[in-house]
């Protein structure tokens, strides 16, 4: 897991996901850019969406920041709708 300051400043870069194609890349945070419905949020290839979103079929509101727990890294994301910024 990255140090908090390097995540906040996106020192390793970012990637914008704005389609429904699965994006597989290790990343330290997900910043929701517009109301977004997730198909999957993966850690080590396993979908852990329900660990981070209570109502998984409902859109996560713009501005939300999702960080992995227990020192993990996210390994991928798939969207149903919306767009997010992955902090690498």
Backbone as CSV, one residue per row, in Angstrom:
resi,resn,N_x,N_y,N_z,CA_x,CA_y,CA_z,C_x,C_y,C_z
1,UNK,0.843,-1.181,0.000,0.000,0.000,0.000,0.883,1.237,0.000
2,UNK,0.487,2.208,-0.744,1.238,3.452,-0.869,1.059,4.326,0.362
3,UNK,2.032,5.210,0.557,1.944,6.200,1.626,0.860,7.197,1.257
4,UNK,0.096,7.634,2.241,-1.068,8.496,2.004,-0.739,9.721,1.155
5,UNK,0.385,10.389,1.408,0.732,11.592,0.637,0.937,11.278,-0.838
6,UNK,1.539,10.131,-1.148,1.761,9.800,-2.556,0.441,9.497,-3.261
7,UNK,-0.542,8.987,-2.517,-1.868,8.752,-3.099,-2.566,10.082,-3.327
8,UNK,-2.548,10.951,-2.321,-3.224,12.250,-2.434,-2.673,13.093,-3.572
9,UNK,-1.388,12.984,-3.830,-0.777,13.768,-4.901,-0.671,12.987,-6.208
10,UNK,-1.145,11.741,-6.213,-1.128,10.874,-7.403,0.266,10.805,-8.022
11,UNK,1.270,10.586,-7.181,2.660,10.558,-7.645,2.928,9.492,-8.700
12,UNK,2.192,8.394,-8.661,2.409,7.315,-9.631,1.536,7.461,-10.870
13,UNK,0.719,8.508,-10.897,-0.130,8.765,-12.051,-1.569,8.332,-11.834
14,UNK,-2.372,8.528,-12.856,-3.792,8.191,-12.811,-4.219,7.567,-14.137
15,UNK,-5.388,6.955,-14.108,-5.993,6.429,-15.325,-7.495,6.645,-15.219
16,UNK,-8.094,7.206,-16.249,-9.535,7.458,-16.257,-10.250,6.276,-16.911
17,UNK,-11.217,5.718,-16.199,-12.069,4.667,-16.745,-13.427,5.304,-17.006
18,UNK,-13.843,5.298,-18.271,-15.122,5.913,-18.649,-15.889,5.042,-19.638
19,UNK,-15.667,3.726,-19.521,-16.401,2.772,-20.349,-16.710,1.531,-19.514
20,UNK,-17.263,0.508,-20.128,-17.658,-0.691,-19.391,-16.702,-1.861,-19.600
21,UNK,-15.525,-1.576,-20.139,-14.496,-2.595,-20.343,-13.713,-2.761,-19.040
22,UNK,-13.491,-3.998,-18.621,-12.730,-4.250,-17.400,-11.338,-3.651,-17.520
23,UNK,-10.916,-2.922,-16.501,-9.563,-2.359,-16.451,-8.816,-3.090,-15.346
24,UNK,-7.757,-3.792,-15.727,-6.958,-4.544,-14.775,-5.617,-3.841,-14.601
25,UNK,-5.468,-3.182,-13.468,-4.232,-2.490,-13.122,-4.233,-2.286,-11.614
26,UNK,-3.079,-2.468,-10.983,-2.984,-2.208,-9.549,-3.126,-0.716,-9.299
27,UNK,-3.963,-0.369,-8.319,-4.153,1.041,-7.982,-4.505,1.188,-6.508
28,UNK,-4.216,2.391,-5.984,-4.345,2.666,-4.553,-5.634,3.368,-4.164
29,UNK,-6.360,3.894,-5.119,-7.604,4.593,-4.798,-8.469,4.716,-6.043
30,UNK,-9.769,4.862,-5.798,-10.741,5.123,-6.857,-11.436,6.432,-6.501
31,UNK,-11.360,7.398,-7.401,-12.063,8.663,-7.213,-13.231,8.664,-8.198
32,UNK,-14.432,8.781,-7.670,-15.637,8.734,-8.493,-15.864,10.122,-9.094
33,UNK,-15.868,10.216,-10.431,-15.961,11.500,-11.128,-17.394,11.936,-11.406
34,UNK,-18.296,10.981,-11.544,-19.722,11.258,-11.729,-20.461,10.085,-11.103
35,UNK,-21.751,10.213,-10.902,-22.493,9.106,-10.317,-22.181,7.835,-11.117
36,UNK,-21.731,6.783,-10.420,-21.173,5.602,-11.079,-21.708,4.325,-10.451
37,UNK,-22.083,3.375,-11.302,-22.459,2.036,-10.856,-21.304,1.103,-11.229
38,UNK,-20.833,0.344,-10.249,-19.722,-0.579,-10.440,-20.237,-1.985,-10.730
39,UNK,-19.630,-2.648,-11.716,-19.879,-4.074,-11.937,-18.981,-4.880,-11.017
40,UNK,-17.735,-4.406,-10.843,-16.780,-5.111,-9.991,-15.701,-4.147,-9.511
41,UNK,-15.277,-4.376,-8.299,-14.057,-3.778,-7.751,-13.240,-4.966,-7.263
42,UNK,-12.047,-5.134,-7.792,-11.277,-6.337,-7.496,-10.027,-6.059,-6.662
43,UNK,-9.755,-7.018,-5.764,-8.503,-7.083,-5.013,-7.958,-8.482,-5.265
44,UNK,-6.740,-8.567,-5.763,-6.118,-9.859,-6.108,-7.025,-10.674,-7.022
45,UNK,-7.717,-9.983,-7.934,-8.563,-10.635,-8.921,-9.945,-11.036,-8.437
46,UNK,-10.242,-10.859,-7.158,-11.529,-11.243,-6.588,-12.422,-10.017,-6.432
47,UNK,-13.681,-10.140,-6.831,-14.617,-9.020,-6.703,-14.951,-8.800,-5.231
48,UNK,-14.643,-7.601,-4.743,-14.884,-7.236,-3.343,-15.829,-6.029,-3.248
49,UNK,-16.571,-5.787,-4.293,-17.446,-4.619,-4.364,-18.322,-4.480,-3.126
50,UNK,-18.891,-5.571,-2.643,-19.803,-5.496,-1.494,-19.083,-5.150,-0.196
51,UNK,-17.770,-5.250,-0.171,-16.997,-4.824,0.992,-16.946,-3.300,1.078
52,UNK,-17.062,-2.633,-0.058,-16.893,-1.185,-0.125,-18.182,-0.423,-0.417
53,UNK,-19.213,-1.110,-0.929,-20.470,-0.452,-1.298,-21.622,-1.248,-0.698
54,UNK,-22.450,-0.588,0.117,-23.561,-1.282,0.779,-24.644,-1.687,-0.216
55,UNK,-25.121,-0.748,-0.997,-26.159,-1.024,-2.003,-25.459,-1.102,-3.359
56,UNK,-24.996,-2.279,-3.717,-24.098,-2.437,-4.860,-24.732,-2.125,-6.214
57,UNK,-26.048,-2.134,-6.307,-26.708,-1.817,-7.581,-27.030,-0.332,-7.716
58,UNK,-26.749,0.433,-6.679,-27.038,1.862,-6.657,-25.774,2.640,-7.007
59,UNK,-25.941,3.760,-7.692,-24.788,4.578,-8.080,-24.081,5.154,-6.855
60,UNK,-22.765,5.138,-6.911,-21.935,5.831,-5.931,-21.834,7.276,-6.411
61,UNK,-22.047,8.208,-5.533,-22.113,9.618,-5.907,-20.738,10.197,-6.256
62,UNK,-20.760,11.148,-7.172,-19.542,11.857,-7.588,-18.845,12.443,-6.373
63,UNK,-17.524,12.338,-6.365,-16.723,12.889,-5.282,-16.282,11.860,-4.260
64,UNK,-16.898,10.684,-4.277,-16.508,9.638,-3.333,-15.090,9.158,-3.647
65,UNK,-14.350,8.858,-2.596,-13.015,8.280,-2.735,-13.040,6.926,-2.043
66,UNK,-12.651,5.892,-2.765,-12.642,4.533,-2.228,-11.202,4.077,-2.116
67,UNK,-10.796,3.678,-0.894,-9.435,3.198,-0.652,-9.494,1.754,-0.172
68,UNK,-8.524,0.926,-0.548,-8.526,-0.467,-0.092,-8.195,-0.559,1.402
69,UNK,-8.700,-1.601,2.039,-8.450,-1.801,3.462,-7.346,-2.828,3.675
70,UNK,-6.823,-2.850,4.879,-5.834,-3.848,5.319,-4.574,-3.882,4.461
71,UNK,-4.131,-2.720,3.989,-2.876,-2.651,3.244,-2.917,-3.249,1.850
72,UNK,-4.101,-3.528,1.340,-4.237,-4.131,0.010,-4.118,-3.069,-1.078
73,UNK,-4.096,-3.535,-2.316,-4.209,-2.678,-3.500,-5.370,-3.211,-4.310
74,UNK,-6.099,-2.309,-4.936,-7.109,-2.759,-5.887,-6.384,-3.310,-7.109
75,UNK,-6.949,-4.357,-7.725,-6.311,-4.952,-8.900,-7.094,-4.703,-10.185
76,UNK,-8.298,-4.170,-10.058,-9.074,-3.891,-11.262,-10.443,-3.350,-10.930
77,UNK,-11.090,-2.842,-11.963,-12.425,-2.269,-11.816,-13.185,-2.436,-13.129
78,UNK,-14.489,-2.649,-13.008,-15.387,-2.676,-14.168,-16.608,-1.845,-13.815
79,UNK,-17.008,-0.973,-14.731,-18.145,-0.101,-14.494,-19.356,-0.555,-15.294
80,UNK,-20.532,-0.284,-14.764,-21.783,-0.428,-15.499,-22.116,0.900,-16.159
81,UNK,-21.864,1.985,-15.424,-22.074,3.336,-15.941,-21.226,4.297,-15.124
82,UNK,-21.008,5.489,-15.683,-20.259,6.526,-14.985,-18.799,6.558,-15.370
83,UNK,-18.003,7.234,-14.549,-16.560,7.300,-14.785,-15.835,7.496,-13.468
84,UNK,-14.616,6.977,-13.425,-13.774,7.062,-12.235,-12.341,7.373,-12.633
85,UNK,-11.594,7.875,-11.671,-10.165,8.089,-11.836,-9.458,7.088,-10.910
86,UNK,-8.633,6.232,-11.498,-7.838,5.287,-10.697,-6.522,5.970,-10.341
87,UNK,-6.206,6.024,-9.059,-4.937,6.592,-8.605,-3.953,5.440,-8.513
88,UNK,-2.948,5.461,-9.373,-1.990,4.360,-9.499,-0.937,4.412,-8.406
